[in-house]
Amino acid sequence: MNAVFDSYEDCKNVLLEYQRDTGTNFIAKYNDKAFNCELEDWQKISKYLRFHTENIPFLGYPFKVVGSQCLTCHQGISHVKKDLQKDNDGDQSCSKKRRRSACSKKVGCTAKIIVTQIFAFPNFTLDEDTKHKRQLQSQRLREAISKEPNKIHVVPKFYMSLPDLEAHTGHPTGGPIAGRQERIDPAITQFLIREAKAGVRKLSDAKRHLEAFVEQDFPNVKDKRTSRRFFPSDKDISNRLYNVRRTSLYSKDDQKNLSELVRKWREDPDVHIRYRPPTGDEDGEEEDPFLFVYQSDQQRHLLLRYGRTMCLLDATYKTCQYRLPLFFLCVRTNFQYVVVAAFVTQYDKRNSIEEALAVIKDWNPGWKPEHFMTDKYLAEMNALETVYPGSTVLLCDFHREKAWTEFLNKNKGDKKENNEALERLLTGVAKAHTKPLFEEAVKNLKSSPEWKNSLSLQRWYRTYWEPCIERWAAVYRSTRLKIAITINNGVELQNEALKHCRFSEYKGSSLSDMLSVVIDQFLINEFDMYKNANIDSYQECGKVGSELPFISNNMPKDVIHHIVNNWESIQDAKDIVNEGNGKFIVGSERLRYIIDLWIPYCECFNWARDKLPCKHMCAIFKFYPATWMEVPEYYRNSPFLSVDWYCITGQRSDMLIEMPFCEMSVGDSEEFSGSDEEDQKQFAPLPPKHRMRRRCNEVLKDLQDVVLDISDLDSLKSLEEQLLKTLQQAKSMRPMEATLNV
């Protein structure tokens, strides 16, 4: 196949389609220096005029040959020069070279493509190809060039000759074997580059997107599945994704990359960053450990709006190739849990966490939460109590349930039914909201056969959970805190927020990559979801506001739907009894519920589960409209029950949202504060041996991290001997009874 093209781009497009149709690949062997030069340089080209050459047949007009490009089959002759080994009599040394793991694909195929660029003169055409006429036409063209070269019409053209499939030798030109030897199509490479720049990192996602792209853009190509051109291997895809990430780095040194990212982030005036790279002295000892703290003004707005009652501190590990913990400070909003600050420390120790929390405290003057929730990790708890004195540190429900499940699953000897029964008994203790229910749940746990038959369970509960029961049992929590945690399925939202599934695909990445994902993607997307949810609620509220007067506060849409469903189920007021002082009795003679709007409180299950106005409260609001104002202001004006106007108007208030503190109780029916002085203590201190046991466990954890950094074999052997001696000494310290370990 031979053809003439008006531009080099047309030539390359035809060559690409030819390679796709035939399943062949050609690579450049050489380019002449003047090949693909500009039209303005036509007079500088050789003075020889031609009507045909060895590769170009007679075209009907004279032309000048600019240069050629030779493309050979990618399985042709290798053009890499091999080093000649020189033998020296006095030099017996030899250099080590990397051994090739696979043979070369070159088989000496002789197929080739010649692309020749010419400058044609179409105004001097010939009707007949004879020597005499060629000489006359050449003479006229030379005279015109010498007299008025600017008036001559010159056209650049490219002549390309494509070989047949029979020209290929030494390798197959069809089928699955040839398909796996093909080079990746440029369109596929460009698609993978766009995917990588868009944030795709998982191989499975890239393969799924690539498959859809190939099916849409190349529907008529046969045998796509067996062709590496359209379906590269997993390694090919991973390499191209990695190359894009590598080119986006400022340097191969990750610390320099992070420094450049911090400089870029600090250009935004609404962002607060405290960054300190690790430093050391002349002896190599560390002086200042690594610290990175981040908070935007949008996060600060959410912290001041929702962070007065309760904040949650959670750490996630193994998010990058370094052993650095990533901490999230979260608050419960009117729709979901949202991160309001993030920080990374070099160590998950008390001093490092305290320093980061102190930075956040300085950025938010006047903010002091009543409660914190965290994992059962002593360093986090002590750091919070030090930086925020007076705040109560509680155990997160999500981590508590996770720890209980892991312990019960470790007991392989117990049956599954026993573990489920124990989990129900423990959950009953944790979720009992009144003193009688709490005491009954504890009694049921300790009188159960599962408890009596398991000494390990008793020791585990009495050692780790009973001494700090005030931190996790719901009966010790105030009404305000219960509303902040429970309202509108808050516990389920808490579990979803702390799973960190979105970071699983970035494990093994660098620290700068991880922080780029957190700041440029995760935190931005999270606030966008929060903002869109508030906008949707504002529109939803306008539709039902006329029917339900007390929804004028612009409540979230989930709360609106909950109230509307209860509102429509109410028929009449005959089953409502007004007891006065905000107390009502709602229901029939068979089943009645006591409601106290001044707390607020209802005996029904729906209120205990959601802390949203149940159908009994809605009945009171419907037939006694003025009673809505009897509900405490901290509940009526709660940010959890109102739309954030910043999402609607774009005007942010940095003032701390103050709600009147109204700590109400209904005695034994609602709160349990304890009767003895010991019960009224907020925290029960751990016994000295338990504190010392925790300190030993922390030392062992530090030892694990240090061992991973030791590379010297002799040092590891010496350390092993010392550890074995320490282990034998520890075994001898355990109490022994009847020659058996207790």
N, C-alpha and C positions, 0 to 999 in steps of 0.2 A: 504494500500500500504506500503510494507516494502522494503528497499533497503540498500545496503552497498556502501559507497563512499570512494574514496581514499584520499580526502582532505575535510576540513571544507568549503572551498569556493564552491566546487561542491555541497556540501550539502545545502548551503544557496541559490545557484542558483536554484536548484530543488525546494526548499521550496518557493522561490519567484514565480516561474512559477506556482506552485500548487495553491498559493493564488490568482494569477491573473486569473487562469482558473476557480476556484471555487467561486471567490468573497468573500473569507474569509480572516481573519487577525488573526495572532497569535503574542502574546507578551511574552517575557521571564519572567517566574515565578521565577526560581532559576537556578544557575550554580554551580556545584561542584567546589571546589577550584582547583583541578588538571585538570579540563576539558580543552581541547585544549592545552595541554602542548607540549613541544618539544620532538622530537624523542630521543635526547641524554639523556633524563631523564627516559628512559624505565626501567632501573635497580632499580630506586628509587621507582617505583610503587609497589603496594602490591605484595607479593610473591605468591598469589593464582593464579593458572592456571585454566582456565575454558574452557569448550567446548560449553556451552550454559548457559543462565541465564533466569530469568523470562521474560525479554523483548526481548532477543536475542535468536533465535532458533539455532539449530546445524548448524555450518558453515563448518565443515569438518577439522578444524585445531584448535589448542589451542590458547588462547589469554588471555591477562590481561585486566581487566576493569580499565580504567583511571578515568573516571568521566562521569557524565550525565548533560544534559541541558533539562529543562522542559519548554515547551512553551504552554500557554493556550490561549483559544479564547479571543479576546479583549473584548468580552461581557460576560466574565466568572465571577468568584467570585472576588469581590474587595479585594485587599490585603493591603489596607491602614488601619492602625490601628486607630480606633476611640478613641478620648480622653474621658476618664471616668470622668463624672462630680462628683466632691466631694462636699458634703454638709457640711459646717462648721457652727456650731451653732452661733459662735460669729462673723463670717465674712459674711456680707450680700452683699459684692461687687461682681461684675461679670464682666468679660472681654468681650468686643465687638468683634465679629467675622464677617468676610465677609460672607454674605448670598449668597448661590449658586443660580444663576439665572435659572439654568436648572437642571432637574433630572439626576442622573447618568445613563449611558448607560449599566451598569452592570446588567445582568439578571440571573447570576448564570449558564451560559453554562458550561457543563462538558467536552467539546471536548478539547483534549490536544495532543501534539506531544512530544515524547521522543527521544532525540538525544544522543547516547552513543558513547564515544570514546574508542577504544580498541587498544592495540598493539598486532598484530597477528604474528604468527610464521608459515608461509606457508610451510616451509620445513618439518614440522612434521604433515602431513595430515593423516587422517584416512579414510579407505574405508567403515567402518561399525561403526555405533554408538552403541557400547556396553560398559558396565561398565568396563569389563576386559581390553579391548583395550585402553580405555581412561586412565586407571591407568598405563599401560605399557608405553604409549606415554608420559605421564606426567613425569614418572620416568626418561626416556631417556632425556627429555628436561631439567630437573633440573640438571642432571649430566653434560650436555653440558654447561649449564650456569655456573656451578661452576668451570669447567675446562677452557673453552675458550669462555668467554662471547662475546668477540669482533668479533668472527667469525660467530656468530648466525645472521641469516637474520631476521630482525624485520621490520614490515610494519605497519604504523599507518592507521587505518580505522575508519570510522564513520557509525554507524548503525542508521537509522532513520525510524520510523513508522509513517505514515500519516493516519489520521482518515478519514472515509467516511463522507459525508454530513449529514447522519442520526445521527451521533454522536452529532451534534449541537442541543441544546435544548433551548427553551425560546425565540428564535428570528428567523426571516425568513432568508433564505440563498440564496435568489434570488429575482429579481424584483427591482423596484425603491426604496422601503423602505430600503432594505438591502444595495443597492448601495450608499445611502447617509450616511450610517453608516460606510462605509469602511475608512480605513486609507489611506493617500496619498501615492502613489507609490514612492519608493526611486528614480526611474529614473526621475519622475516629480519634486521631490524636488531638485535634482541635476541640472536639467535644469533651474529651477527658480533661483538657486544660480548663475549659469553662466550668466543668463540674467541680474541679479542685478549687478554683477561685471562688465558686459559690459556697464553699464550705463542706462539700462532700468528702468524707474521710473513710468511711467504712467501705470495704471492698464489696460487700453484698449490695449496698445501695448503688455504687457505681455500676456494677454489673446489671442490675435491674434497669437503671436508667439507660444504659447503653443498649440493652436489648430492645427497649421501646424505640430508641432513636434509629436503630438499624432497620427495624421493621417498618418504620414510617418513611425514612428517607431512601431506602434501597429495597423497595418491595419486589423488584423484578430480577434481582441478582440470584443466581442459582447456587445451591450448595453453600449458603452463608455460614451454616453451623460448623462446617469442617474447614472453614477458611480463617486463618489467623488475621487476614486483612480486615475482616469485619467483626470477628469474635476473638480478641487477643486472649492470651492466657492470664491467669490471676497474677503472675509475676509481672507481666507486661503492664497491666493496669496499675498495680501497686507502684511500680517504678515511675510511671508518669505522674501519678498523684503526688508522690514524694518529691519529684523534681520541681513541681510547681511550688510546693511548700518551701523547698530549699531556696528557690530563686527569690522568694518574698522575704527572706531573712536579711537582716542588715549585716550579719557576720556569722561565721561558724561558731563563735563563742556565744553561748546562750545568755551570759550575763550582759554582753554588749547589746544583744537584741532586746533584752528586757529594758535596758537603760534607754534605748531609742524609743521603745513603745511608751515608756513612762513620760518621756519628753513630749511625745505626740499627744498623749492623753491630757497632759497638763496644759496644753494649749486651749482646752475647753475651760472657760471660767467657772462653769457649774460643777466642776469635778474637784474633789479633795483627794490627794494622794500623799501618803507618807511612805517613802521608799528608802531603804538603807541596804546596800549590798553588803555581804559579809566581808569583814576586814580581819587581818591578823597582824601580829607583831613580827619582829625579826626572827624569833625562834620558831615561827610557824604556829604559835598558839593563837587561838581565836580571841579577839577582843570584843567585837560587836557582831552578834549573830544576824542573820538575814531577817528582814522585816518588810512586809508590804501590806499596807492598809488602804482600802478604797471605799469611797462613798460619794455619790452624786447628790445634787440638790433635790432631785426627784425622790431618791431614797430617804433623804433627810426629811422631806415633807411627809412621807409615809411613817417614818419613825416617830415624828412629833404628833402625828394624828392618831396612830394606833398603838404606840409603844408605851403608854402610861401604865396599863394594867398588867400586861404580860409580854415578855420577849423570849425568844427561843434561840439558844446558842447550840449550833451543831457543827461537828467536824467530819469531813470526809477525807479518806486516805487513798493512796495509790492512784491519784488523778494524773500523775505525770511520772517521768522516769526517776525523779528524785523523791526521797522519803520526806516530803514536806507536807504537813497537814494544811488543808484548806478549810477555814472556818467561815461559817455563814451566820450572821445575826439576822434572824427572821422575826416578823410580826404577823399576827393574824389580821387580815383586812376584811372588808365586807364581802369578799368573794373567795379568797384563797390566802395561803401563806406566801409572803413576798420577802425576798432578801433586801434588807435595808443597809447592810454593810458587809464587807468581805475582807478577810485578811489572811495572810500566809506567814507563818513563823517557821524558823529553822527547827525549833524543838517544840513538842507539845507539852512543855513544862509550865509550871505556874508563873514563873517570872516572865516568860515570853508572852503568855496569854495576857497577863496583867498589863504589860506595856502596850499591846495592841488595843486592849479595851480602854486604856487611859487616853489613847489618841482619839478614839471615837467619842469618849466623854468630853474631851476638849472641843471637838467639832460641834457638839450639841449641848451647849450650856443650858441649864435648867431642866434637862430631861433626866428623870429618875424613875425607873419602872418600879412598880410595887412587887412584881414577881419575875423571876427568870426560870426558864425550864432548860434542862440540859441533860446530857448523858450521865450515867453513873460513873463519872470519872472525877477523881478527887482534885486534880489540877484545875480543871475548869470550874468546879464548884468553889474552891478556895479563891481563885482569881476573881470571880464575880463578887463574892462576898467582900473582898478587899477593896476593889475599885468602886463598888456601889454598896457601901455600908447601909444597912437598914432594909435592903431589898431581900426578899425571901427567895431562896434558890430551891426549886422543886425538880423532881425527876420527870423527864419527858415520858408520856404514856407510850409513845411508839417504841422507844428504846427499852422501857420496862417490859412490855409484852414480848419484844424480840428476845431479851435476855431470858425470860421465863421459858419461852418455847425452846431455845437452844439448850437450856439445862435439862428440861424434861426429855428432849430427844436424845440426850447423851446417855440416859439410863436405858441401855439396850435390853437389860433383863426385864424391865417392866413391860407390861402389855400396852398396846395402843389405847385400850379402853381406860386403863388406869391413868395414863397421861392426860387423856381428855377430861377425865373426872377431876384430876388435880388442877388442870388449867381452869376449869369452871369454878372450882372452889377459890383459887387465888384471885381470879377475876372478880368474884363476888366480894372479896375483901377490898379490892382496889376501887370498885365502883359503888360501894354502899354509900349513900348520901346522907343517911341519918344515923344517930347514935344507936338506936335499937337494931337497925339492919346491920350496922358495922359489927356490933358485938355478937350478933347471931351468926354472921359470916365467919368471924374468927373462931367461934365455937364449933361451927360445922367443919372447918378446915382441920382443927386439932383433934376432933373426935372421929374423923373419917378413918377407915381402915388403911387407906393409902398413906396417910400421915403416920399412923402407928407402926406400919410395917417398913418404913423407909427412914433409917437413921441419917442417911445422906441428905434427904430432903429436909429433915428437922435441923440438921447442922447448917445447911445452906440457907434456909429461911432465917434462922435465928442469928446467923453471923452477918449476912449481907443485907437483909431486907427489914427485919423487925426493928433494929436499932434506928433506922431512918424512916420509919413508917409515916411520919408527919410530912415527908417530902413527896410521897406518892399516893397516899390514900385520899380519896375524894372527900371523905367526911371531914378532913381537916381544912378543906379549902373554903374560902369565903364565897358568898353569893356572887359578888362582882367577878371573881375569878372563874367561877363555874360558867357564868354567862359568856365571858370572853373566850373560854376554851370550847364550850359545848355548842354555842349558838350555831344553828344551821349546819349540823354535821361537821363540827370543827375537828373532831378527833380523826375522822376519815381524811379530811384535808391535810391534817398534820402528817399522817402516814404517807400520803402521796408526795408531800413536799420534801420528805427526808429520805426518799429512796435513791435520789440522785441517779436515775437510770440514764439521763441524758449525757452523763460523763463517761459511760462505759466505753464508748467508741474512741475516746481520747487517751485511754490508758497507754502509757509508754511514750507519750509525747513529751516535748521539752516544757520547761516551766513557762517560757514566753508564749508558746502555743496554747498552753492550758489557760493562762490568764487572758489571752486574746479571745478565746472562746467564751470565758466567763463574762468579760466586760463588754466585748463588742457584739456578742450574740445573746447569751443566756439572760443577762440582766436587762438588756434592752427589750428583748422579746417578752420577758416577764412583766415589765411595766406596761408594754403595749396591750397585753392581755387584760391587765387590771383596768387600764384606761378605757378600752373598748367595752368591757363589761359594765362599767359605770355609765357610759353613754347610752348603751342599750337599755339599761334600767331607767334612765331618765325618760326615755321615750315611752317605755312601758308604763311608767307611773302616770304619765299624762292621759293614758287611755282609761284608767280605772280610778283616777283621783276623784272624779265627781261622784262616783258611787260609794266610795269608802272615804269619808271625810278625814279620818285620822291618818291617812296615807299621804297627807300633804307634805310630809317630811322627805318625800322622794326616796322611798326605800329601795333596796336592791330587788331585782326582778324575782329572784328565788323566794325572797320573803313575801313579795306581793302575791305570787302564785300560791304560796302556802296559806296566806290569809284569805285570798279569794275562794279557795276550795273550802275552807272552814266557814266562810261567810254564807256561801250558797247552801250549806247543809242546815242552817238555822231556820226554824219555821215560826215559832212563837215564843213568848216570854213567860209562859205559865210555870215553867220549871226553874225559874230564877228567884232566889230569895235574897234580899238585901239585908245583911246583918249589921250594917253600919261600920264606920271606920275602915272602909275599903275592903271589907270581908263580904263574900257572897257564897251561897250554896247553890250549885247548878246540878240538875239531874232529876231523875224520877225517884220514887220511894225505894225502888230496888237498888239503885246505884246512884250515889251522890258524891260530888266532889267539892272540896273546900278550896276557895280561891281567895287569896289575899293580894290585892293590887298594890298595896303599899310596900311589898317586898321586892318584886312580884313573885307569886308562887301559885302552883296548882298541883293537886294530888295526882293528876292523870299521867299516864306513861309518856304521851307525846311531849308534854312540857319537860319532863325529866330528860328526854332524849334530845330535843332540839333547842329548848329554851326560847322558842318562838311562841307568839300568841296562839294558844290552842283554841279549839272550837268552843270551849267553855268561856274563855276570856272574850272571844269574838262575840259570843252571845250577849255578854255584859256590855261590850262596847256598842253593839247594835241597838239595844233597847235602853241603854243608859249612856248616851253619847258623851256626857260630861265626865264620865269616869276615866276616860283615857288620860285626862290631866292629873288624875290621882296616882297614876303610875310614877315611880321615882324618876326624877329628871335624868339620872345617870343611865337609865334604860331607854327612856323616850328619845334622848338626844345622843344615844350611843353611836359612835361612828360605824359600828357593825350594822346598824339599822338605817343608815342614811347614805345617800349618794355623795361621792367626793366631788365638790363643785370645782375643784382644780381641773378635773377631767373635762368639765363642761365649758368653763370660761377660760381656762389656761392661766388663771391668776392664782399663784401659790402664796400661802400664808406660812411664814416661818414661826408663828406664835404657837406655843405649846397649847394643845387642846386640854383645857381643864374641865373636869367633870366633878360635881359635888360628891364628896365622899360620904356615902350613906351605907354604912355597914349594918345591915339589919339581920335579925335572926328570928327564927320561930321556935326556939328552944329545942327540945328533943326531937321534934318532928322534922327539923331541917338541918341544923348545925350541930356539930359535936366539938366542943372545945375542951372537954376533959374536966374532971372534978378535982383531982389532986393537983398539988403544985407541980409535981413531976409531969403530969399530963399537959399542963399549961405551958411548959417549955416548948419553944418553937422547934428546937432540934435536940435530939438525944445524942450526947457525945459517944463515940465508939470506945470500947474498952482499949486499954493500952496495947494488949497483945494483937488486937485487930489492926490498930494503926501501924504497929511494927510489921505485921505481915504484909500490909499494903506497901510499905516502904521497901521491903525486900523484893516484892514483885516488880516495883518500879525499877530497882537496880538491875534485876534480871532482864527487864525490857531494854534498858540502856545497853546492857551487855550484848544483847542480840544485834542491835544496830552497829555497835563497834566491831563485832566479829565480821560483819559483812564487808567492812572496809580494810581488813587485814589480808594482805596478799602473800606475805612471806610464809613459806611452808614450815620452817623451823619454829617461827613464832607461834603458828597455829598448833604445832605439836606440843610445845611447852605449855600453851594455854589449855590444851586438852588435859594434860596431866594434872594441872592445878584444879581444873573443874571437876575431874573425877574424884580427886581427894575431897573437894568441898561437898560433892554429892554424897560420898560415903559418910562424911561427918554429919550432914543433914539427916541422912537416914538413921544414924545412931541417936539423933535427938528426938525422933518420933516416939511417942508413948507406946510401950509394948505391953501386951497383956496375953498371957498363956501362949507365948512365943508367936503371936499373931499381931500384925499391925492393926491398930485401932483406926 
